[in-house]
Amino acid sequence: MRWSRIPETPNAPGVGGAFLGTFEDTLIMAGGSNFPEKPAWEGGAKVWHDAVYTLGPRNKKWNPIGKLPRPIGYGVGVSIRQGLLMIGGANAERHFQDCYVLSIENEKLVTKPFPFLPRPLAYSAGALVGSKVIVAGGTEKPDATAASSVAYAIDLANLTGGWKELPLWSGSGRMLAQAAGTKDTFYLFGGVTLTSGAKGPEREYLQDCHAFTLGKEWRRLAPLPHPLAACPSPCPVIENEILLLGGDDGKLAGKIAAAKHPGFSDKILAYDKSLDTWAEKGQAPAALIATGCTKWNKGIAFVNGETRPSGRSPEGWLGRTE
């Protein structure tokens, strides 16, 4: 991959958990959260956002184009023909079933309703699979002590049918997993499972991986070389490989003061769909987690994200194959 910078978003210090996608040739980023005044370990408050920004392929700066129905982040963003599909998400008070499609008409933001999820979900993973959108895992409320093991699919050619529950995969429920989609298969990689501990929910980072081919059952894939969560997702599919850009391996979770956290990984892991194998494929241009990833401008883009606990970045990157 050959990486180049795209303009920074005008929302310093940037956000984590933004929805990212496209409408035609325009990149859209919406929502997310950050600590605008000071980090959490200094008593800073997390702020949730409703701003929507757009960037054209030849623009040198982002355009603030409107606002979401509410401040929200950490849902699933998927680019579909009609625009950026926003699925679920959370704010400080609750998680949501809401789904909307963001598009642009006459240079104005248009927010159209989409069939809601059967239950509230945030921190889920999702991707476009042929004519279907599939989401998996997540949590149903801010104080959840268990992650969901449910997956849903909706057919874009039959929205009146709504979201349909899929069979269960063989692994545990999870949040902050990575997903990817091809014309007929949904891939689910790693993530984090939750258990109830003496001091609240405890995280276990996962390395098991699963795939669901339309019309068939889930199958287990080769595990990740190490546990991994929160890579920019949906993960890009480049020919026969799926790329996981950086991520959080959980080695420092709860073991180091947030102020001393060195930042997340920038290593790229590539999954070969034909061989069912993993390999390291260099480095991402930035170590950013908990953000979206989408095809755009003849490449793949990821924008903003978390750099370390409480840390955010307004940067954006575009990767093209050599």
Backbone torsions as a table, in degrees:
resi	resn	phi	psi	omega
1	MET	NA	140.8	173.4
2	ARG	-109.4	121.4	-172.4
3	TRP	-105.7	143.6	174.0
4	SER	-139.6	152.4	179.4
5	ARG	-75.3	145.3	166.9
6	ILE	-113.8	162.8	-174.5
7	PRO	-54.2	143.0	174.8
8	GLU	-68.7	148.5	177.2
9	THR	-76.2	149.2	-176.3
10	PRO	-85.9	46.2	-175.2
11	ASN	-131.2	36.9	-177.4
12	ALA	-46.7	134.5	11.7
13	PRO	-90.3	24.1	-173.8
14	GLY	86.3	173.4	-177.8
15	VAL	-132.3	158.7	167.0
16	GLY	-106.5	156.3	175.1
17	GLY	72.5	23.2	178.3
18	ALA	-74.3	154.3	170.5
19	PHE	-86.1	131.4	-178.1
20	LEU	-131.6	135.1	178.6
21	GLY	-174.7	-165.6	-175.4
22	THR	-133.7	155.5	164.1
23	PHE	-128.0	114.6	-173.5
24	GLU	53.8	-120.2	-177.5
25	ASP	-101.5	15.9	-177.0
26	THR	-106.1	132.9	176.8
27	LEU	-85.8	134.9	-178.8
28	ILE	-123.2	133.2	172.2
29	MET	-127.8	134.1	-173.5
30	ALA	-142.5	143.2	171.7
31	GLY	71.0	-155.6	-178.4
32	GLY	105.2	-179.0	-179.9
33	SER	-143.0	159.9	176.2
34	ASN	-159.0	-177.6	175.1
35	PHE	-119.1	84.8	-169.2
36	PRO	-70.5	-26.4	-175.4
37	GLU	-92.9	-52.7	179.6
38	LYS	-160.9	159.5	-175.6
39	PRO	-67.9	164.5	-175.7
40	ALA	-59.9	-36.6	-177.2
41	TRP	-70.6	-11.1	173.5
42	GLU	-104.1	12.5	179.0
43	GLY	91.1	9.9	180.0
44	GLY	-67.3	147.7	-178.9
45	ALA	-98.0	139.0	174.3
46	LYS	-75.9	131.6	-179.9
47	VAL	-115.5	134.0	179.3
48	TRP	-100.7	144.2	-169.9
49	HIS	-121.9	155.5	178.8
50	ASP	-123.3	7.0	-175.9
51	ALA	-72.4	144.7	176.4
52	VAL	-121.4	131.4	-179.6
53	TYR	-123.8	149.9	176.9
54	THR	-130.2	153.8	178.7
55	LEU	-142.3	120.5	175.2
56	GLY	-81.7	160.7	-176.4
57	PRO	-62.4	-21.1	179.5
58	ARG	-112.6	5.7	-180.0
59	ASN	-77.4	148.9	177.3
60	LYS	-102.1	-3.5	175.0
61	LYS	-151.9	156.7	179.1
62	TRP	-76.0	150.4	179.2
63	ASN	-110.9	119.6	173.0
64	PRO	-72.2	112.3	-168.3
65	ILE	-107.7	-12.7	-179.6
66	GLY	164.3	-164.3	-176.7
67	LYS	-132.8	153.5	175.6
68	LEU	-77.2	167.6	176.4
69	PRO	-58.6	-25.0	178.6
70	ARG	-160.2	160.3	170.3
71	PRO	-63.0	133.4	-174.5
72	ILE	-165.4	154.7	177.1
73	GLY	-162.2	178.1	174.7
74	TYR	59.1	34.8	166.5
75	GLY	-99.1	-159.1	177.7
76	VAL	-110.6	131.5	174.2
77	GLY	-111.8	126.5	-179.4
78	VAL	-131.9	131.4	176.4
79	SER	-81.3	121.3	175.0
80	ILE	-123.6	174.2	-175.9
81	ARG	-58.3	-34.9	-176.1
82	GLN	-79.0	-14.5	-179.5
83	GLY	143.8	-155.0	178.3
84	LEU	-86.4	113.8	176.4
85	LEU	-86.9	120.0	177.6
86	MET	-101.6	124.4	-174.5
87	ILE	-121.4	117.2	176.4
88	GLY	63.3	-151.7	-178.7
89	GLY	123.7	-177.4	-172.9
90	ALA	-147.0	161.1	160.9
91	ASN	-137.8	-166.4	-174.0
92	ALA	-64.9	-27.9	-173.5
93	GLU	-91.3	-35.4	-171.1
94	ARG	-162.7	171.1	170.6
95	HIS	-104.6	160.7	-168.8
96	PHE	-127.4	151.6	171.5
97	GLN	-91.6	-10.0	-169.3
98	ASP	-58.4	143.8	172.5
99	CYS	-138.1	137.7	-179.7
100	TYR	-142.7	159.8	173.2
101	VAL	-117.8	125.7	178.0
102	LEU	-99.2	129.3	175.9
103	SER	-141.3	-179.1	-176.9
104	ILE	-131.0	128.6	175.6
105	GLU	-133.0	127.0	-178.8
106	ASN	52.8	41.9	177.6
107	GLU	64.4	21.0	177.4
108	LYS	-122.4	148.3	179.0
109	LEU	-72.2	133.0	175.2
110	VAL	-119.7	125.4	179.3
111	THR	-113.7	113.9	-177.4
112	LYS	-112.0	139.2	178.8
113	PRO	-67.8	151.5	179.2
114	PHE	-135.2	151.9	179.9
115	PRO	-50.7	129.3	-178.2
116	PHE	-73.0	155.5	172.9
117	LEU	-63.6	156.1	176.3
118	PRO	-66.4	-22.0	179.2
119	ARG	-149.2	161.2	177.7
120	PRO	-66.2	139.6	177.0
121	LEU	-148.4	134.5	170.4
122	ALA	-136.2	164.5	-178.8
123	TYR	58.9	32.5	178.3
124	SER	-90.2	174.9	174.0
125	ALA	-121.0	144.8	-178.4
126	GLY	-157.4	163.0	-179.5
127	ALA	-164.6	164.4	175.0
128	LEU	-88.9	128.9	-179.3
129	VAL	-127.3	99.6	-174.5
130	GLY	61.7	-122.8	177.7
131	SER	-95.1	8.2	-177.3
132	LYS	-113.9	148.7	170.2
133	VAL	-108.1	131.2	-179.0
134	ILE	-121.7	135.5	173.4
135	VAL	-125.2	149.1	-176.5
136	ALA	-144.8	143.2	173.9
137	GLY	70.3	-162.1	-177.2
138	GLY	109.3	-170.6	174.2
139	THR	-130.3	156.2	-173.4
140	GLU	-98.3	-15.2	-179.8
141	LYS	-155.2	158.8	-174.6
142	PRO	-59.5	-31.5	-177.5
143	ASP	-101.9	26.0	-178.1
144	ALA	-59.0	140.7	175.0
145	THR	-110.2	6.3	175.5
146	ALA	-146.1	145.0	177.5
147	ALA	-94.7	151.7	-175.7
148	SER	-74.5	146.0	173.7
149	SER	-112.0	17.7	-177.1
150	VAL	-92.3	149.0	172.8
151	ALA	-132.0	143.0	-179.9
152	TYR	-128.0	151.4	175.1
153	ALA	-133.2	145.2	173.5
154	ILE	-132.0	138.7	-179.6
155	ASP	-91.2	117.9	-178.9
156	LEU	-64.6	-18.8	177.7
157	ALA	-87.8	-3.5	-179.1
158	ASN	-150.1	66.7	-176.3
159	LEU	-64.9	-26.3	-180.0
160	THR	-64.4	-20.3	177.0
161	GLY	-74.4	-16.2	176.7
162	GLY	69.1	-170.4	179.8
163	TRP	-79.2	132.6	179.0
164	LYS	-112.4	135.3	179.2
165	GLU	-75.2	135.3	178.9
166	LEU	-94.8	165.1	173.7
167	PRO	-58.7	161.5	178.6
168	LEU	-80.7	143.2	171.1
169	TRP	-79.6	171.0	-171.8
170	SER	-82.3	-12.4	-179.2
171	GLY	-92.6	-175.7	-177.8
172	SER	-76.6	167.5	170.7
173	GLY	-62.2	156.7	-176.0
174	ARG	-157.5	156.3	172.4
175	MET	-127.1	165.8	177.7
176	LEU	54.3	31.2	175.0
177	ALA	-80.3	169.1	175.5
178	GLN	-105.0	142.4	179.7
179	ALA	-130.3	158.0	172.6
180	ALA	-151.2	154.7	-179.8
181	GLY	-134.6	142.8	171.1
182	THR	-117.2	-167.5	-177.2
183	LYS	-66.6	-20.1	-177.9
184	ASP	-141.0	0.4	-173.3
185	THR	-136.8	138.3	175.6
186	PHE	-105.8	130.9	-178.6
187	TYR	-112.6	137.6	-178.6
188	LEU	-129.8	118.4	-173.7
189	PHE	-119.7	126.4	168.6
190	GLY	54.7	-139.7	-176.6
191	GLY	109.5	-159.3	-175.9
192	VAL	-134.2	132.2	171.2
193	THR	-103.6	156.2	-177.8
194	LEU	-116.1	142.6	170.3
195	THR	-132.9	158.1	-179.8
196	SER	-84.1	120.1	179.7
197	GLY	-114.0	177.2	-177.5
198	ALA	-63.3	-30.1	-178.3
199	LYS	-109.6	19.1	-179.7
200	GLY	116.4	-167.9	-178.2
201	PRO	-60.7	137.0	176.4
202	GLU	-114.6	141.0	-176.7
203	ARG	-99.1	140.0	167.8
204	GLU	-123.4	123.0	-178.7
205	TYR	-82.1	137.8	-169.1
206	LEU	-110.5	153.8	174.0
207	GLN	-128.9	3.0	177.4
208	ASP	-76.7	149.6	-174.6
209	CYS	-134.6	149.3	-172.7
210	HIS	-143.6	155.6	177.6
211	ALA	-138.2	141.3	177.7
212	PHE	-122.8	114.9	175.7
213	THR	-94.6	132.4	-175.8
214	LEU	-52.9	132.9	179.4
215	GLY	82.6	0.9	-179.1
216	LYS	-126.6	-164.6	179.1
217	GLU	-103.1	169.6	172.0
218	TRP	-67.3	148.2	170.9
219	ARG	-131.2	150.5	-178.9
220	ARG	-86.5	137.8	179.9
221	LEU	-105.6	172.3	173.1
222	ALA	-59.0	136.6	-178.6
223	PRO	-70.1	156.7	171.5
224	LEU	-57.0	152.2	176.5
225	PRO	-60.9	-24.7	177.8
226	HIS	-157.4	160.6	178.3
227	PRO	-56.8	147.5	-177.2
228	LEU	-157.6	140.2	-179.9
229	ALA	-145.3	156.3	165.6
230	ALA	68.0	22.3	171.7
231	CYS	-62.5	154.7	172.2
232	PRO	-51.4	128.1	-171.0
233	SER	-144.1	147.6	5.2
234	PRO	-63.7	137.8	-177.3
235	CYS	-68.9	142.6	-179.9
236	PRO	-68.4	141.0	175.2
237	VAL	-108.7	115.5	-178.3
238	ILE	-116.1	103.2	-176.2
239	GLU	54.8	-114.5	-174.7
240	ASN	-95.6	6.2	-176.0
241	GLU	-118.8	148.6	171.7
242	ILE	-111.7	128.8	-174.5
243	LEU	-104.6	128.3	172.0
244	LEU	-104.3	114.1	-171.3
245	LEU	-94.0	95.5	177.9
246	GLY	77.8	-128.0	178.7
247	GLY	109.0	178.1	-179.2
248	ASP	-114.8	117.5	-179.6
249	ASP	-87.3	-4.0	175.4
250	GLY	78.4	0.6	-176.3
251	LYS	-62.8	-29.4	-177.3
252	LEU	-101.9	-3.3	-176.6
253	ALA	-61.7	119.5	178.9
254	GLY	73.9	4.9	-175.7
255	LYS	-115.2	-5.0	-178.5
256	ILE	-144.3	143.6	177.6
257	ALA	-61.5	138.4	-176.8
258	ALA	-55.3	-36.5	-178.6
259	ALA	-65.1	-20.6	-178.4
260	LYS	-104.7	5.5	-178.3
261	HIS	-65.1	128.3	-176.1
262	PRO	-79.7	-4.9	-177.1
263	GLY	106.4	167.1	-174.3
264	PHE	-88.0	176.7	-177.0
265	SER	-72.6	150.4	171.8
266	ASP	-116.9	9.7	-179.8
267	LYS	-73.9	142.3	177.3
268	ILE	-100.1	126.5	172.2
269	LEU	-104.8	135.9	179.4
270	ALA	-116.0	128.0	175.3
271	TYR	-100.7	123.2	177.3
272	ASP	-88.8	113.9	-174.4
273	LYS	-67.6	-30.7	-178.8
274	SER	-78.5	-40.2	-175.4
275	LEU	-93.6	-12.1	-176.5
276	ASP	56.6	49.2	-179.4
277	THR	-133.6	159.8	178.0
278	TRP	-115.9	147.7	176.0
279	ALA	-152.1	148.3	173.8
280	GLU	-76.7	138.5	-177.3
281	LYS	-132.2	55.3	175.3
282	GLY	82.9	-153.5	-173.6
283	GLN	-126.1	145.2	170.2
284	ALA	-74.3	159.0	-177.7
285	PRO	-73.0	-15.5	-180.0
286	ALA	-155.1	149.1	179.5
287	ALA	-95.2	87.0	-177.1
288	LEU	-124.3	131.3	177.9
289	ILE	-121.1	172.8	176.2
290	ALA	55.3	52.8	175.1
291	THR	-147.8	171.7	-177.9
292	GLY	-88.5	171.3	177.1
293	CYS	-146.9	138.5	-175.6
294	THR	-153.3	152.8	170.7
295	LYS	-68.4	136.4	179.2
296	TRP	-167.6	140.0	171.6
297	ASN	51.8	47.8	177.4
298	LYS	64.1	26.0	178.2
299	GLY	-158.3	-156.8	175.3
300	ILE	-123.5	139.2	-176.9
301	ALA	-121.8	141.9	164.6
302	PHE	-135.5	144.6	-166.8
303	VAL	-138.5	135.6	-179.9
304	ASN	60.7	-162.7	-178.9
305	GLY	126.1	177.2	-179.2
306	GLU	-94.3	132.5	178.6
307	THR	-96.1	-27.8	177.7
308	ARG	-169.0	171.6	179.0
309	PRO	-52.3	126.1	-177.5
310	SER	74.8	-10.8	-177.4
311	GLY	-91.2	141.7	179.7
312	ARG	-133.7	166.6	176.8
313	SER	-141.1	141.8	176.6
314	PRO	-89.2	4.7	-173.0
315	GLU	-74.6	164.9	176.1
316	GLY	-146.0	152.5	-175.6
317	TRP	-137.4	147.1	175.7
318	LEU	-124.7	125.1	179.4
319	GLY	-113.1	133.9	176.9
320	ARG	-126.0	148.6	177.6
321	THR	-70.3	144.8	-177.8
322	GLU	-62.8	NA	NA
